Amino acid sequence: MRKVPKIFLFLFGALTLAAGAGNPALAQMTAKEKANQIKKAGETAKDASKVIDELMRIPANSIPEALFKDAKAIAVFPGVLKAAFGVGGSGGHGLISRRLSSGWSAPTAYKFGSGSVGFQIGGSKTDLVMLFMTEDSLENLLEDQFEIGGEASAAAGPVGRTAKATTDAQFKAQILSYSRSKGLFAGVSITGGVISPDNDRNMALYGFPAKELLTGVNKVPIASIPPATKVFQETLTRHSK
């Protein structure tokens, strides 16, 4: 596994800042642009919900129930695709919901990017699932972007409905990660991956950036979650009972 090239992190950060620099610009989104962002968010939500449903359907090849129920937040990035970027990186869009006393929060849009990491198999698409197991790991999501394994320790998650996290790395990890590619589902290390908020979509959906959504500064009541992303919140709720 090769370390993510610094040039990739620089380019990814530059693209992220250019896309979401300042709420005023996002507030000036045209009606057509807003509708397009909501449509894309809805597609991501459906795909992410399908990933969770399919993974939890087979007990012997699923995320352990205990870990799923203990997670402070869950992220799903469906169909992460290997991209060019000149350094062989991957990127994709996904959703993250945080566990609240009232249930799972409104799904918040995020982006994932990485250089050459272990889950890549040729040019195939890969579904990524991340369980944020500690409050400290959630704090990283409030940054403009953070590198997994840098600010937050991560480990490949155990698989199997009754499996237990048996290694020291899994016990201590702030994030447990999984991938599914070509029908194969397993815990996978994604150290070096970069996560950043997709605030174009968040502003289109809610009128607030990711930080305000996840901290509850601008809390979206469960009953008011937009139909486009409601399916993801409902899916997490169903599998957490």
Backbone as JSON, one array per atom type, in Angstrom:
{
  "sequence": "MRKVPKIFLFLFGALTLAAGAGNPALAQMTAKEKANQIKKAGETAKDASKVIDELMRIPANSIPEALFKDAKAIAVFPGVLKAAFGVGGSGGHGLISRRLSSGWSAPTAYKFGSGSVGFQIGGSKTDLVMLFMTEDSLENLLEDQFEIGGEASAAAGPVGRTAKATTDAQFKAQILSYSRSKGLFAGVSITGGVISPDNDRNMALYGFPAKELLTGVNKVPIASIPPATKVFQETLTRHSK",
  "N": [[0.84, -1.2, 0.0], [0.69, 2.11, -0.91], [1.74, 5.3, 0.27], [-0.44, 8.13, 0.33], [0.1, 10.43, -2.2], [1.46, 13.69, -1.63], [0.82, 15.68, -3.42], [-1.67, 14.94, -4.35], [-3.31, 15.31, -2.1], [-3.06, 18.04, -1.88], [-4.27, 18.92, -4.29], [-6.84, 17.88, -3.95], [-7.66, 19.26, -1.68], [-7.65, 21.86, -2.68], [-9.65, 21.76, -4.61], [-11.83, 21.2, -2.98], [-12.0, 23.52, -1.36], [-12.5, 25.42, -3.32], [-14.97, 24.62, -4.2], [-16.66, 24.99, -2.03], [-16.38, 27.5, -0.84], [-17.43, 29.62, 1.35], [-20.62, 30.6, 2.5], [-22.31, 32.61, 1.28], [-21.89, 32.47, -1.54], [-22.87, 29.95, -2.06], [-25.46, 30.32, -1.31], [-26.39, 31.76, -3.41], [-27.0, 30.02, -5.37], [-28.53, 28.91, -8.33], [-31.97, 28.13, -9.16], [-32.08, 25.94, -10.85], [-29.56, 24.79, -10.49], [-29.73, 24.15, -7.79], [-31.83, 22.27, -7.82], [-30.59, 20.27, -9.27], [-28.52, 19.5, -7.58], [-30.01, 18.48, -5.44], [-31.26, 16.36, -6.7], [-29.05, 14.73, -7.32], [-28.19, 14.17, -4.73], [-30.32, 12.67, -3.84], [-30.06, 10.4, -5.45], [-27.64, 9.42, -4.51], [-28.39, 8.85, -1.87], [-30.27, 6.79, -2.23], [-28.63, 4.81, -3.35], [-26.76, 4.47, -1.29], [-28.41, 3.54, 0.75], [-29.21, 1.13, -0.34], [-26.79, -0.23, -0.32], [-26.35, -0.59, 2.47], [-28.64, -2.13, 3.15], [-28.21, -4.47, 1.6], [-25.76, -5.38, 2.62], [-26.38, -5.97, 5.28], [-28.13, -8.0, 5.04], [-27.22, -10.64, 4.92], [-26.27, -12.51, 7.5], [-23.75, -13.8, 8.02], [-21.98, -12.35, 6.59], [-21.86, -9.63, 7.23], [-21.88, -6.32, 8.75], [-21.06, -6.45, 12.15], [-23.76, -6.59, 14.46], [-23.58, -5.43, 17.02], [-21.54, -3.53, 16.76], [-22.61, -1.88, 14.81], [-24.77, -0.82, 16.19], [-23.46, 0.55, 18.19], [-22.09, 2.55, 16.98], [-21.21, 5.98, 16.61], [-21.62, 7.54, 14.44], [-22.42, 6.96, 10.99], [-21.05, 6.42, 7.84], [-21.56, 6.26, 4.35], [-20.25, 5.67, 1.23], [-21.2, 5.18, -1.78], [-20.26, 3.39, -4.72], [-17.6, 4.39, -5.2], [-15.25, 5.59, -7.4], [-12.38, 4.79, -9.31], [-10.23, 7.36, -10.27], [-8.56, 9.72, -12.47], [-6.71, 12.11, -11.9], [-4.01, 12.29, -12.29], [-2.4, 10.93, -10.53], [-3.44, 8.5, -9.98], [-5.84, 8.32, -8.3], [-8.86, 7.94, -6.25], [-12.37, 8.73, -6.0], [-15.5, 9.95, -4.63], [-19.01, 10.49, -3.81], [-20.95, 10.74, -0.8], [-22.97, 9.99, 2.15], [-23.41, 10.99, 5.54], [-24.63, 10.17, 8.7], [-25.39, 11.13, 12.02], [-25.68, 9.72, 15.26], [-28.28, 10.63, 17.34], [-30.01, 11.58, 20.38], [-32.63, 11.52, 19.71], [-32.69, 9.89, 17.55], [-31.33, 8.92, 14.29], [-29.49, 11.47, 12.67], [-30.23, 14.1, 10.24], [-29.2, 13.12, 7.03], [-25.99, 14.02, 6.03], [-24.16, 15.52, 3.44], [-21.1, 14.38, 2.09], [-17.73, 14.21, 0.73], [-15.42, 11.83, -0.61], [-12.0, 11.16, -1.05], [-9.01, 9.74, -2.38], [-5.63, 8.58, -2.7], [-3.56, 6.02, -3.99], [-4.83, 3.32, -2.59], [-5.55, 0.37, -0.6], [-8.1, -0.75, -1.29], [-8.64, -0.48, -3.97], [-9.44, -1.97, -7.01], [-8.43, -2.47, -10.0], [-10.31, -0.69, -12.37], [-12.74, -0.75, -11.18], [-15.86, -0.04, -9.46], [-16.28, 0.79, -6.03], [-17.88, 0.21, -2.96], [-17.93, 2.01, 0.01], [-18.0, 1.81, 3.53], [-18.13, 3.38, 6.62], [-17.69, 3.31, 10.1], [-17.99, 5.48, 12.69], [-16.65, 5.43, 15.74], [-16.17, 6.81, 18.09], [-16.53, 9.85, 20.05], [-14.5, 11.62, 19.59], [-13.75, 10.98, 16.99], [-15.85, 12.02, 15.57], [-15.45, 14.73, 15.82], [-13.53, 15.29, 13.92], [-14.97, 15.39, 11.58], [-15.97, 17.89, 11.52], [-14.12, 19.53, 10.49], [-12.71, 21.31, 7.64], [-11.6, 19.47, 5.96], [-10.34, 16.15, 6.48], [-7.73, 13.79, 7.0], [-7.94, 10.36, 6.99], [-6.55, 8.33, 9.43], [-4.59, 10.08, 9.89], [-5.53, 12.44, 11.45], [-7.44, 10.87, 12.67], [-7.51, 7.65, 14.02], [-7.72, 4.55, 12.28], [-9.13, 1.37, 11.32], [-9.45, -1.84, 9.71], [-12.67, -3.14, 9.69], [-14.29, -5.8, 11.57], [-16.05, -8.66, 10.23], [-19.27, -10.24, 10.08], [-22.21, -11.21, 11.67], [-22.16, -11.77, 14.44], [-19.58, -11.29, 15.07], [-16.62, -10.2, 16.81], [-14.64, -7.35, 17.68], [-11.44, -8.13, 17.74], [-8.75, -7.47, 17.7], [-6.05, -5.35, 18.85], [-5.82, -3.05, 17.34], [-8.39, -2.71, 16.28], [-9.86, -2.41, 18.64], [-8.91, 0.03, 19.55], [-9.31, 1.76, 17.48], [-10.68, 4.71, 16.04], [-12.26, 4.83, 13.86], [-13.94, 2.36, 12.01], [-13.65, 0.55, 9.06], [-15.05, -0.54, 5.93], [-15.29, -2.3, 2.78], [-16.83, -2.95, -0.4], [-16.47, -4.67, -3.31], [-16.97, -5.85, -6.54], [-18.77, -7.73, -5.56], [-17.56, -8.72, -3.28], [-17.24, -8.42, 0.19], [-15.59, -6.86, 2.85], [-13.58, -6.03, 5.74], [-11.51, -3.19, 5.49], [-8.5, -1.33, 5.19], [-8.4, 2.12, 4.98], [-6.61, 4.09, 5.35], [-5.27, 7.24, 4.83], [-7.18, 8.15, 3.14], [-9.23, 10.94, 2.26], [-11.66, 12.98, 3.71], [-14.24, 15.3, 3.14], [-16.64, 17.96, 3.58], [-19.53, 18.17, 1.47], [-20.66, 20.84, 0.63], [-22.14, 22.19, -1.3], [-24.23, 20.48, -1.9], [-25.31, 20.17, 0.67], [-26.18, 22.77, 1.26], [-28.1, 23.08, -0.72], [-29.93, 21.14, 0.03], [-30.58, 21.64, 2.76], [-29.95, 24.24, 3.47], [-27.9, 24.82, 5.14], [-24.44, 24.41, 6.1], [-22.31, 21.46, 6.45], [-21.05, 21.37, 9.02], [-22.74, 22.8, 10.74], [-24.98, 21.22, 10.61], [-24.17, 18.72, 11.68], [-23.33, 19.39, 14.25], [-25.61, 20.3, 15.37], [-26.2, 22.94, 15.54], [-27.86, 24.08, 13.68], [-30.37, 22.31, 13.74], [-32.06, 19.74, 12.06], [-35.23, 18.63, 12.27], [-36.32, 15.23, 12.52], [-38.73, 14.73, 11.22], [-38.63, 16.67, 9.31], [-36.7, 16.1, 7.48], [-35.49, 16.2, 4.18], [-37.25, 14.59, 1.46], [-35.49, 13.54, -0.45], [-33.18, 12.6, 0.88], [-34.19, 11.23, 3.01], [-34.6, 8.45, 2.9], [-32.14, 7.26, 3.49], [-31.71, 7.88, 6.18], [-33.89, 6.52, 7.27], [-33.22, 3.91, 6.64], [-30.9, 3.43, 8.19], [-32.08, 3.67, 10.7], [-33.83, 1.49, 10.7], [-32.06, -0.7, 10.74], [-30.89, -0.42, 13.16], [-32.42, -1.18, 15.23]],
  "CA": [[0.0, 0.0, 0.0], [1.52, 3.3, -1.01], [1.25, 6.49, 0.95], [-1.1, 9.06, -0.57], [1.01, 11.51, -2.6], [1.08, 15.0, -1.1], [0.22, 16.49, -4.48], [-3.1, 14.61, -4.43], [-3.98, 15.97, -0.99], [-3.11, 19.46, -2.22], [-5.28, 19.13, -5.33], [-8.15, 17.59, -3.38], [-8.01, 20.38, -0.81], [-7.93, 23.04, -3.5], [-10.96, 21.56, -5.23], [-12.83, 21.31, -1.92], [-12.15, 24.91, -0.98], [-13.1, 26.15, -4.43], [-16.38, 24.23, -4.34], [-17.52, 25.39, -0.93], [-15.82, 28.66, -0.17], [-18.33, 30.7, 1.77], [-22.05, 30.39, 2.34], [-22.98, 33.53, 0.36], [-21.84, 31.95, -2.91], [-23.77, 28.8, -2.14], [-26.82, 30.83, -1.19], [-26.77, 32.34, -4.69], [-27.22, 28.92, -6.29], [-29.75, 29.07, -9.11], [-32.98, 27.11, -8.92], [-31.71, 24.77, -11.63], [-28.41, 24.18, -9.82], [-30.22, 23.57, -6.54], [-32.59, 21.07, -8.17], [-29.64, 19.26, -9.72], [-27.84, 19.01, -6.38], [-30.97, 17.66, -4.68], [-31.44, 15.12, -7.46], [-27.85, 13.9, -7.12], [-28.2, 13.72, -3.34], [-31.32, 11.61, -3.77], [-29.48, 9.2, -6.07], [-26.64, 8.91, -3.57], [-29.11, 8.3, -0.73], [-30.83, 5.49, -2.63], [-27.52, 3.86, -3.52], [-26.19, 4.21, 0.04], [-29.38, 2.72, 1.47], [-29.14, -0.2, -0.93], [-25.55, -0.84, 0.18], [-26.59, -1.04, 3.85], [-29.62, -3.22, 3.12], [-27.6, -5.67, 1.05], [-24.72, -5.86, 3.51], [-26.95, -6.48, 6.53], [-29.08, -9.06, 4.72], [-26.6, -11.95, 5.12], [-25.61, -12.43, 8.8], [-22.36, -14.26, 8.04], [-21.15, -11.45, 5.8], [-22.39, -8.3, 7.49], [-21.28, -5.57, 9.85], [-21.59, -6.95, 13.42], [-24.86, -5.79, 14.98], [-23.16, -4.66, 18.18], [-20.77, -2.38, 16.29], [-23.55, -1.0, 14.1], [-25.6, -0.12, 17.18], [-22.62, 1.38, 19.04], [-21.47, 3.61, 16.17], [-21.66, 7.34, 16.86], [-22.04, 8.02, 13.13], [-22.16, 5.99, 9.92], [-20.86, 7.04, 6.52], [-21.58, 5.35, 3.21], [-19.85, 6.27, -0.04], [-21.46, 4.14, -2.77], [-19.71, 3.52, -6.07], [-16.37, 5.19, -5.31], [-14.65, 5.2, -8.68], [-10.99, 5.17, -9.54], [-10.18, 8.5, -11.16], [-7.23, 10.01, -13.0], [-5.99, 13.03, -11.03], [-2.6, 12.25, -12.59], [-1.67, 10.11, -9.57], [-4.19, 7.27, -9.73], [-6.66, 8.42, -7.11], [-10.27, 7.56, -6.3], [-13.22, 9.74, -5.38], [-16.92, 9.71, -4.7], [-19.9, 11.23, -2.91], [-21.65, 9.88, 0.15], [-23.77, 10.6, 3.2], [-23.07, 10.65, 6.91], [-25.64, 10.49, 9.71], [-24.91, 11.02, 13.39], [-26.69, 9.23, 16.2], [-28.75, 11.61, 18.31], [-30.92, 11.0, 21.36], [-33.93, 11.37, 19.04], [-32.55, 8.99, 16.39], [-30.27, 9.32, 13.37], [-29.61, 12.85, 12.19], [-30.42, 14.31, 8.8], [-28.0, 12.72, 6.29], [-25.17, 15.15, 5.61], [-23.38, 15.16, 2.25], [-19.64, 14.46, 2.17], [-16.96, 13.66, -0.4], [-14.26, 11.01, -0.24], [-10.96, 11.11, -2.07], [-7.83, 9.04, -1.93], [-4.62, 8.17, -3.67], [-3.52, 4.58, -4.2], [-5.06, 2.6, -1.35], [-5.73, -1.06, -0.78], [-9.37, -1.26, -1.78], [-8.79, -0.31, -5.41], [-9.29, -3.16, -7.85], [-8.57, -2.02, -11.38], [-11.14, 0.5, -12.52], [-14.07, -1.06, -10.7], [-16.45, 0.8, -8.42], [-16.18, 0.21, -4.7], [-18.73, 0.81, -1.93], [-17.23, 2.18, 1.28], [-18.82, 2.05, 4.73], [-17.29, 3.73, 7.77], [-18.34, 3.47, 11.39], [-17.27, 6.38, 13.58], [-16.95, 4.77, 17.0], [-15.91, 7.68, 19.25], [-16.87, 11.26, 19.91], [-13.34, 12.29, 18.99], [-13.76, 10.78, 15.54], [-16.85, 12.93, 15.02], [-14.88, 16.07, 15.78], [-12.79, 15.45, 12.67], [-15.92, 15.68, 10.51], [-16.29, 19.31, 11.57], [-13.05, 20.25, 9.8], [-12.91, 21.48, 6.2], [-11.27, 18.15, 5.45], [-9.38, 15.47, 7.33], [-7.15, 12.58, 6.44], [-8.14, 9.2, 7.84], [-5.28, 7.77, 9.85], [-3.78, 11.2, 10.35], [-6.23, 12.99, 12.61], [-8.27, 9.84, 13.3], [-7.03, 6.29, 13.8], [-8.7, 3.74, 11.56], [-8.77, -0.04, 11.17], [-10.41, -2.65, 8.97], [-13.68, -3.65, 10.61], [-14.59, -7.24, 11.53], [-17.25, -9.01, 9.47], [-20.03, -11.34, 10.65], [-23.22, -10.64, 12.55], [-21.8, -11.92, 15.86], [-18.13, -11.14, 15.2], [-16.17, -9.21, 17.78], [-13.38, -6.7, 17.34], [-10.54, -8.88, 18.6], [-7.38, -6.98, 17.67], [-5.83, -4.09, 19.54], [-6.08, -1.97, 16.39], [-9.83, -2.52, 16.19], [-10.35, -1.89, 19.91], [-8.47, 1.4, 19.73], [-9.61, 2.57, 16.3], [-11.79, 5.64, 16.09], [-13.08, 4.54, 12.69], [-13.85, 1.02, 11.43], [-14.0, 0.74, 7.65], [-15.38, -1.71, 5.12], [-15.47, -2.04, 1.36], [-17.43, -4.01, -1.21], [-16.12, -4.52, -4.71], [-17.21, -7.09, -7.3], [-19.52, -8.67, -4.74], [-16.81, -9.13, -2.1], [-17.35, -7.46, 1.29], [-14.6, -7.14, 3.88], [-12.98, -4.88, 6.39], [-10.38, -2.72, 4.68], [-7.84, -0.13, 5.67], [-8.45, 3.24, 4.03], [-5.72, 5.13, 5.86], [-4.83, 8.13, 3.76], [-8.34, 8.71, 2.47], [-9.56, 12.3, 2.71], [-13.1, 13.25, 3.76], [-14.56, 16.73, 3.24], [-18.07, 18.21, 3.39], [-20.01, 18.58, 0.15], [-21.6, 21.87, 1.07], [-23.07, 22.54, -2.37], [-25.42, 19.64, -1.7], [-25.92, 20.46, 1.97], [-26.91, 24.04, 1.17], [-29.28, 22.86, -1.56], [-30.88, 20.3, 0.77], [-30.98, 22.14, 4.06], [-29.67, 25.66, 3.67], [-26.83, 24.93, 6.13], [-23.27, 23.59, 5.81], [-22.2, 20.21, 7.21], [-20.68, 21.58, 10.42], [-23.92, 23.22, 11.5], [-25.9, 20.09, 10.65], [-23.68, 17.67, 12.57], [-23.23, 19.87, 15.63], [-26.93, 20.63, 15.86], [-26.4, 24.4, 15.57], [-29.1, 24.17, 12.92], [-30.86, 20.94, 13.77], [-33.18, 19.43, 11.18], [-36.08, 17.61, 12.89], [-36.45, 14.03, 11.7], [-39.91, 14.86, 10.37], [-38.39, 17.66, 8.27], [-35.62, 15.68, 6.58], [-35.99, 16.2, 2.8], [-37.52, 13.27, 0.88], [-34.35, 13.06, -1.22], [-32.22, 11.88, 1.73], [-34.9, 10.57, 4.1], [-34.48, 7.0, 2.79], [-30.92, 6.83, 4.15], [-31.97, 7.97, 7.62], [-34.83, 5.44, 7.59], [-32.5, 2.64, 6.53], [-30.08, 3.3, 9.4], [-32.99, 3.44, 11.83], [-34.34, 0.12, 10.61], [-31.03, -1.68, 11.08], [-30.36, -0.13, 14.5], [-33.39, -1.64, 16.23]],
  "C": [[0.87, 1.24, 0.0], [0.87, 4.47, -0.28], [0.63, 7.44, -0.06], [-0.14, 10.19, -0.92], [0.52, 12.86, -2.09], [0.41, 15.87, -2.16], [-1.26, 16.23, -4.6], [-3.86, 15.33, -3.33], [-4.11, 17.47, -1.26], [-4.21, 19.75, -3.22], [-6.67, 18.92, -4.78], [-8.61, 18.73, -2.48], [-8.37, 21.61, -1.6], [-9.31, 22.95, -4.14], [-12.07, 21.73, -4.2], [-13.08, 22.76, -1.54], [-12.82, 25.73, -2.07], [-14.59, 25.87, -4.53], [-17.25, 24.8, -3.23], [-17.04, 26.6, -0.17], [-16.88, 29.72, 0.11], [-19.79, 30.43, 1.49], [-22.73, 31.35, 1.37], [-23.0, 33.02, -1.07], [-22.81, 30.79, -3.08], [-25.22, 29.27, -2.08], [-27.32, 31.4, -2.51], [-26.96, 31.27, -5.77], [-28.54, 29.12, -7.03], [-30.72, 27.94, -8.81], [-32.63, 25.82, -9.65], [-30.55, 24.03, -10.96], [-28.85, 23.5, -8.52], [-30.97, 22.27, -6.81], [-31.66, 19.93, -8.57], [-28.9, 18.66, -8.53], [-28.75, 18.09, -5.56], [-31.2, 16.33, -5.38], [-30.27, 14.18, -7.25], [-27.79, 13.35, -5.7], [-29.19, 12.58, -3.16], [-30.8, 10.3, -4.35], [-28.45, 8.57, -5.13], [-27.32, 8.24, -2.38], [-29.7, 6.93, -1.04], [-29.75, 4.43, -2.74], [-26.92, 3.48, -2.16], [-27.12, 3.31, 0.86], [-29.36, 1.28, 0.96], [-27.9, -0.94, -0.45], [-25.77, -1.4, 1.59], [-27.55, -2.22, 3.88], [-28.99, -4.53, 2.66], [-26.53, -6.24, 1.97], [-25.28, -6.49, 4.78], [-27.9, -7.65, 6.31], [-28.52, -10.44, 5.04], [-25.78, -11.91, 6.4], [-24.13, -12.78, 8.79], [-21.42, -13.3, 7.33], [-21.6, -10.0, 5.98], [-21.55, -7.58, 8.54], [-21.87, -6.12, 11.16], [-22.65, -6.02, 14.0], [-24.42, -4.88, 16.12], [-22.39, -3.4, 17.76], [-21.67, -1.38, 15.6], [-24.34, -0.18, 15.11], [-24.78, 0.81, 18.07], [-22.02, 2.57, 18.29], [-22.07, 4.97, 16.49], [-22.17, 7.99, 15.57], [-21.69, 6.95, 12.1], [-22.08, 6.74, 8.6], [-20.91, 5.95, 5.46], [-21.25, 6.15, 1.96], [-20.04, 5.2, -1.11], [-20.77, 4.43, -4.1], [-18.52, 4.45, -6.18], [-15.6, 4.69, -6.53], [-13.22, 5.69, -8.8], [-10.96, 6.28, -10.59], [-8.74, 8.77, -11.58], [-6.42, 10.83, -12.01], [-4.49, 13.03, -11.28], [-1.79, 11.37, -11.65], [-2.46, 8.87, -9.2], [-5.02, 7.29, -8.48], [-8.07, 7.9, -7.32], [-11.09, 8.64, -5.63], [-14.68, 9.39, -5.52], [-17.68, 10.54, -3.69], [-20.61, 10.26, -1.98], [-22.43, 10.69, 1.16], [-23.31, 10.11, 4.56], [-24.21, 11.08, 7.83], [-25.06, 10.24, 11.09], [-26.03, 10.53, 14.29], [-27.01, 10.3, 17.23], [-29.68, 10.92, 19.31], [-32.29, 10.74, 20.74], [-33.88, 10.42, 17.85], [-31.41, 9.47, 15.5], [-30.54, 10.7, 12.79], [-29.91, 12.91, 10.7], [-29.13, 13.93, 8.08], [-27.27, 13.94, 5.74], [-24.24, 14.72, 4.48], [-21.89, 15.4, 2.46], [-19.02, 13.89, 0.91], [-15.79, 12.86, 0.15], [-13.27, 11.02, -1.39], [-9.74, 10.41, -1.52], [-6.86, 8.8, -3.06], [-4.67, 6.67, -3.83], [-3.64, 3.86, -2.88], [-5.51, 1.19, -1.65], [-7.01, -1.51, -1.43], [-9.52, -1.18, -3.29], [-8.54, -1.62, -6.14], [-9.52, -2.72, -9.28], [-9.37, -0.74, -11.43], [-12.53, 0.28, -11.99], [-14.54, -0.09, -9.63], [-16.41, 0.04, -7.1], [-17.11, 0.95, -3.75], [-17.93, 0.87, -0.64], [-18.21, 2.46, 2.4], [-17.87, 2.33, 5.87], [-18.14, 3.9, 9.01], [-17.46, 4.34, 12.27], [-17.64, 5.97, 15.01], [-16.77, 5.65, 18.23], [-16.35, 9.11, 18.97], [-15.72, 12.03, 19.27], [-13.33, 12.15, 17.47], [-14.77, 11.7, 14.87], [-16.31, 14.34, 14.9], [-14.14, 16.34, 14.47], [-13.71, 15.83, 11.51], [-16.28, 17.16, 10.47], [-15.22, 20.17, 10.89], [-13.41, 20.4, 8.32], [-12.58, 20.19, 5.46], [-10.34, 17.48, 6.44], [-8.94, 14.17, 6.68], [-7.32, 11.44, 7.42], [-6.78, 8.57, 8.16], [-4.33, 8.85, 10.3], [-4.39, 11.75, 11.62], [-7.04, 11.93, 13.37], [-7.73, 8.46, 12.99], [-8.12, 5.45, 13.16], [-8.19, 2.31, 11.45], [-9.84, -0.74, 10.36], [-11.38, -3.27, 9.96], [-13.89, -5.14, 10.49], [-15.91, -7.49, 10.8], [-17.93, -10.22, 10.1], [-20.96, -10.82, 11.71], [-22.84, -10.7, 14.03], [-20.3, -11.75, 16.09], [-17.79, -10.06, 16.22], [-14.85, -8.6, 17.31], [-12.32, -7.27, 18.27], [-9.1, -8.35, 18.61], [-7.26, -5.65, 18.39], [-6.16, -2.91, 18.64], [-7.56, -1.67, 16.31], [-10.41, -1.96, 17.48], [-10.06, -0.4, 20.04], [-8.88, 2.33, 18.59], [-10.8, 3.48, 16.53], [-12.77, 5.37, 14.95], [-12.85, 3.09, 12.25], [-14.37, 1.12, 10.0], [-14.17, -0.59, 6.92], [-15.47, -1.32, 3.65], [-16.14, -3.23, 0.7], [-17.12, -3.73, -2.66], [-16.28, -5.86, -5.4], [-17.86, -8.16, -6.43], [-18.82, -9.1, -3.47], [-16.86, -8.03, -1.04], [-16.36, -7.83, 2.38], [-14.17, -5.85, 4.56], [-11.76, -4.49, 5.58], [-9.79, -1.46, 5.29], [-7.91, 0.96, 4.61], [-7.64, 4.41, 4.57], [-5.17, 5.95, 4.7], [-5.97, 8.71, 2.96], [-8.67, 10.07, 3.07], [-11.07, 12.51, 2.62], [-13.31, 14.76, 3.92], [-16.05, 16.93, 2.99], [-18.39, 18.64, 1.96], [-21.09, 19.63, 0.38], [-22.47, 22.44, -0.04], [-24.37, 21.77, -2.16], [-26.1, 19.96, -0.37], [-26.72, 21.76, 1.95], [-28.18, 23.88, 0.35], [-30.36, 22.1, -0.79], [-31.46, 21.01, 1.99], [-30.83, 23.65, 4.26], [-28.58, 25.9, 4.69], [-25.66, 24.05, 5.71], [-23.19, 22.39, 6.76], [-21.94, 20.44, 8.7], [-21.89, 21.94, 11.26], [-24.93, 22.08, 11.62], [-25.46, 19.05, 11.68], [-23.57, 18.11, 14.02], [-24.59, 20.2, 16.22], [-27.16, 22.12, 16.0], [-27.67, 24.73, 14.8], [-29.64, 22.75, 12.76], [-32.08, 20.79, 12.87], [-34.02, 18.34, 11.85], [-36.24, 16.42, 11.95], [-37.63, 14.14, 10.74], [-39.69, 15.83, 9.21], [-37.24, 17.3, 7.33], [-36.17, 15.6, 5.16], [-36.22, 14.78, 2.27], [-36.31, 12.68, 0.15], [-33.4, 12.22, -0.38], [-32.88, 11.11, 2.87], [-34.7, 9.05, 4.09], [-33.23, 6.5, 3.5], [-31.1, 6.84, 5.66], [-32.89, 6.83, 8.06], [-34.14, 4.09, 7.56], [-31.62, 2.41, 7.76], [-30.94, 3.02, 10.61], [-33.48, 2.0, 11.85], [-33.32, -0.91, 11.06], [-30.42, -1.44, 12.46], [-31.28, -0.64, 15.6], [-32.97, -2.97, 16.83]]
}
